[in-house]
Amino acid sequence: MNTPTNSEPLEKPKRTSSKHGWELSQLICSAVLSFLMFLLFANLMLMWLARSYNSHVCLDAIRAGARAASEGAEDEIVVKVVEYSVDTAARPGLFIARPELHFVKFGSLHGAKCLVVNTVTRAKVPAPLLLISSPQLDNGFIVFSKTYVVNLLGNSKDPKV
């Protein structure tokens, strides 16, 4: 019987080109999938930042308007204060556009005078193709809108969403 002994080296199996090609295709697939996951994560983070930024700007604007109204300012002055608050908001970043004041109006909520402020912010996402089913997608931009309502005559401290 021919049994290998410790003195005889075992032969290493030879790599075939098909196995090497399979490993290369796995490497390419994992690189492509990793890149797609990175783009999806970047889209999600940018959308979260833009949404948070828009909400923050709208909240600051309605607080400024409510403060002006509580000090007895006329409606036109309150509107100007809200516009100024939105116009002077901090620079959002590279992919996020400056927020726009969509509307400011005075209304009635359960018989009390209230202030309604709506802001809109557009964000450019790195990979808009990954968001095909999004109804907010507009030429590669996602549009975020936020509305706050505050009672001007009541004792409410925070605006209602």
Helices and strands as residue ranges (DSSP letters): H 17-70, H 75-87, E 100-109, E 112-124, G 128-131, E 137-138, E 141-151
